Amino acid sequence: MSASAEATVVITHEVGLHARPSV
């Protein structure tokens, strides 16, 4: 996996966490 692809996955994961209400 390239560095940019890895960063994209991390960013997407972070956005997903913030987008959902914490349960």
PyMOL commands that set and color helices and strands:
alter all, ss='L'
color gray80, all
select helices_A, chain A and resi 3-19
alter helices_A, ss='H'
color red, helices_A
deselect
rebuild
show_as cartoon
